[in-house]
């Protein structure tokens, strides 16, 4: 075998190995996420900042969200803070975290390792890009699991530890109703499970005012710090 053929063979073997490793790594992350799917935020401290569209704060608010469950396993929540902030947050989510590892995610439109490596919480992580379409109710707690019949397109990135296979950071981009949302979730790892630590939502709300049909835009950042978690008895995401 001449030198050029040898080099080509080595490159092909490396590419095949990387592809197999990347697939195994995603499967490993999926298994860890499934094992952690019943871990939900119990106490979350919320900081809301409305900006002028250029990142300069105009209004700031604080709140606390507490979640638990009844004896029958139905989730409960208590929101302590401004009711307008509560309405805003529950307009695009239910306070629970959507991830591309959800058991209701069947097929990806696109899923690939980007080849980029990043340091997340001191861990070397492989970056993945994904695109997926899910039912609208995947964003909300639906006790009986009905489908809304309308869909939402998600895209984003996942950073998976090369050492443990745990997904340590997820970034989701999606549009829902009047909202364009970019949400970043960071996890810690404990005993083979991932624990949500921080959730940062950058959002733009666009709606038509009653007067002259002017488009009203609100730019906001919501930072959620999870102080306590609990394991739900019947619910998982």
C-alpha positions in Angstrom: 0.0 0.0 0.0 1.5 3.4 -1.0 1.7 6.4 1.3 -1.4 8.2 0.0 -3.6 5.1 0.3 -2.3 4.5 3.8 -3.1 8.1 4.8 -6.6 7.8 3.3 -7.2 4.5 5.2 -6.2 6.0 8.5 -8.5 9.0 7.9 -11.4 6.8 7.1 -10.9 4.6 10.2 -10.7 7.8 12.4 -13.9 9.2 10.9 -15.7 5.9 11.4 -14.4 5.7 15.0 -15.6 9.2 15.7 -19.0 8.5 14.3 -19.5 5.4 16.3 -18.2 7.1 19.5 -20.5 10.1 18.9 -23.5 7.9 18.5 -22.6 5.9 21.7 -22.1 9.2 23.6 -25.5 10.5 22.7 -27.1 7.1 23.7 -25.3 7.3 27.0 -26.5 10.8 27.6 -30.0 9.8 26.7 -29.9 7.0 29.3 -28.6 9.3 32.0 -31.3 11.9 31.1 -34.0 9.2 31.3 -32.7 8.1 34.7 -33.0 11.7 35.8 -36.4 12.6 34.3 -38.3 12.6 37.5 -36.0 15.1 39.2 -37.9 18.4 39.3 -37.2 21.8 40.8 -38.6 22.2 44.3 -37.5 25.7 45.1 -36.5 28.1 42.4 -35.4 31.7 42.8 -36.3 33.9 39.8 -34.8 37.1 38.6 -36.5 39.0 35.8 -35.0 41.8 33.8 -36.7 43.7 31.1 -34.3 45.3 28.7 -34.5 48.0 26.1 -33.6 45.5 23.3 -29.9 46.3 23.6 -29.2 44.5 26.9 -29.7 47.6 29.2 -32.0 46.8 32.1 -35.2 48.9 32.3 -37.3 46.9 34.9 -36.3 44.2 37.4 -38.4 41.8 39.5 -37.8 38.9 41.8 -40.0 35.9 42.6 -39.9 32.3 44.0 -41.5 29.2 42.6 -42.1 26.2 44.8 -43.1 22.8 43.3 -44.3 19.6 45.0 -46.8 16.9 44.4 -50.0 15.5 46.0 -50.3 12.0 47.4 -51.8 10.9 44.1 -48.7 12.2 42.3 -50.2 15.3 40.7 -47.8 18.2 40.6 -48.5 21.4 42.5 -46.9 24.9 42.3 -46.8 28.1 44.4 -45.6 31.3 42.9 -44.5 34.1 45.2 -44.0 37.4 43.3 -45.5 39.7 40.7 -48.6 38.2 39.0 -47.6 39.7 35.7 -44.3 37.9 35.8 -46.1 34.6 36.6 -48.4 35.1 33.7 -45.4 35.8 31.4 -43.5 32.7 32.5 -46.5 30.5 32.1 -47.2 31.8 28.6 -44.3 29.9 27.1 -43.6 27.1 29.5 -44.8 25.5 32.8 -41.7 25.9 34.8 -40.5 22.4 33.8 -37.6 21.8 31.5 -37.9 20.5 27.9 -34.9 18.6 26.7 -34.3 16.7 23.4 -34.1 13.6 25.6 -37.8 13.7 26.4 -39.4 10.3 26.1 -42.0 11.8 23.7 -39.3 12.8 21.2 -39.4 10.2 18.5 -37.4 11.3 15.5 -35.0 14.1 15.0 -35.0 16.2 11.9 -31.3 16.6 12.4 -28.9 15.3 15.0 -25.1 15.5 14.7 -21.9 16.0 16.7 -20.5 19.3 15.6 -16.9 18.4 16.3 -16.6 21.3 18.7 -15.3 20.7 22.2 -16.1 22.9 25.2 -15.4 23.0 29.0 -18.6 22.9 31.0 -18.3 22.8 34.8 -14.7 21.6 34.5 -15.7 18.8 32.2 -14.6 18.4 28.6 -17.8 18.1 26.5 -18.7 17.2 23.0 -21.1 19.6 21.3 -24.2 18.3 19.5 -26.7 20.2 17.3 -30.3 19.0 17.0 -33.6 19.9 15.4 -36.9 18.3 16.4 -40.6 18.9 16.1 -42.8 18.2 19.1 -46.4 18.6 20.1 -47.3 21.9 21.7 -48.3 20.2 25.0 -44.7 19.1 25.5 -44.1 22.6 26.9 -46.7 22.2 29.5 -47.7 19.9 32.3 -50.6 17.9 31.0 -51.9 15.5 33.6 -53.6 13.1 31.2 -51.0 13.3 28.5 -53.2 14.5 25.7 -51.7 16.0 22.5 -52.6 19.5 21.4 -52.4 18.5 17.7 -50.2 21.6 16.9 -46.5 21.4 16.8 -43.4 23.5 17.7 -40.0 23.3 16.0 -37.0 23.2 18.4 -33.4 23.6 17.5 -30.4 23.8 19.8 -27.2 22.5 21.2 -26.3 19.9 23.8 -22.9 19.6 25.6 -22.1 16.0 26.8 -19.3 15.1 29.1 -16.7 12.9 27.3 -15.8 11.4 30.7 -19.2 10.4 32.1 -21.6 10.8 29.1 -23.8 13.2 31.1 -25.5 16.1 29.3 -24.3 19.1 31.3 -25.7 22.0 29.2 -28.7 22.3 26.8 -29.6 25.3 24.7 -33.1 25.4 23.2 -34.4 27.8 20.5 -38.1 27.9 19.6 -41.0 30.2 18.8 -44.4 29.8 20.5 -47.3 32.2 20.1 -46.0 35.7 20.6 -42.7 34.5 21.9 -39.2 33.9 20.5 -37.3 32.0 23.1 -33.7 31.0 23.7 -33.4 28.9 26.9 -30.2 27.6 28.4 -30.2 24.9 31.1 -27.1 23.9 33.0 -26.9 20.7 35.1 -24.7 19.3 37.7 -24.1 15.6 37.9 -24.6 13.4 41.0 -24.5 9.6 41.3 -25.2 9.1 37.6 -28.0 11.6 37.4 -28.2 15.2 36.2 -29.6 17.9 38.5 -30.9 21.2 37.0 -29.0 24.1 38.5 -29.7 27.2 36.4 -32.2 28.1 33.6 -31.6 31.3 31.6 -34.3 32.4 29.3 -33.8 35.2 26.7 -37.1 36.1 25.2 -38.8 38.5 22.9 -42.6 39.0 23.1 -44.3 40.7 20.2 -47.9 41.6 20.2 -50.2 44.1 18.4 -51.5 46.9 20.6 -55.1 47.9 20.5 -54.2 51.4 19.4 -53.4 51.7 15.6 -52.2 48.1 15.5 -48.6 49.1 16.6 -46.3 46.2 17.3 -45.3 46.2 20.9 -42.1 44.4 21.7 -40.8 43.3 25.1 -37.2 42.0 25.5 -36.5 40.1 28.7 -34.1 37.8 30.5 -35.3 35.4 33.2 -32.7 33.7 35.4 -33.8 30.8 37.5 -31.6 29.3 40.2 -32.7 25.9 41.4 -32.0 25.7 45.2 -33.8 22.4 45.9 -35.1 19.5 43.8 -37.4 16.5 44.5 -38.1 13.2 42.8 -41.6 13.0 41.4 -43.4 9.7 42.1 -45.4 9.4 38.9 -44.3 12.3 36.6 -41.3 12.3 34.3 -40.3 14.4 31.3 
